[in-house]
Amino acid sequence: MTLNESLEEYAKGYEEQLESLRDQAKVLLAAAKDSNNLTPAETTLKAHYDEIVALLADKDATKAAADGLIQEVPGYITAVENERKSTTNKT
């Protein structure tokens, strides 16, 4: 395996992780009670979802940008899920 092939595989791993996070966020955002009046957690997730979409479309995206989203977005997904569980438990 050449260095170039290793780098391509490495980038593919990041791309797959970002696509997975994008898909999870998309499902959660689609299930929002009111897409025009998102909760604070949903608003944060939406902003990061938009960043993921832009990063995946950017041929010159950096590893640092991908790393940041891969580290942050799971927490935002969890925040939305927890927010919905607490709302469901109150009703």
KAWOFEN-V597327 format. One line per field, one symbol per residue. phi: phi as a letter, one per 20 degrees, with the letter a starting at -180 (. if undefined). psi: psi as a letter, one per 20 degrees, with the letter a starting at -180 (. if undefined). Layout:
phi = ???
psi = ???
This chain:
phi = .efffffffgfffffffffffgffffffffeffbfebffgffffffffgfffgfffeefdfeffffggffeefgfffffffffffffffee
psi = prgghghggghhgggggghggggggggghhjqhoiimqrgghggggghghggggghiohkqqhgggggghhghhhhghggghghghgghh.
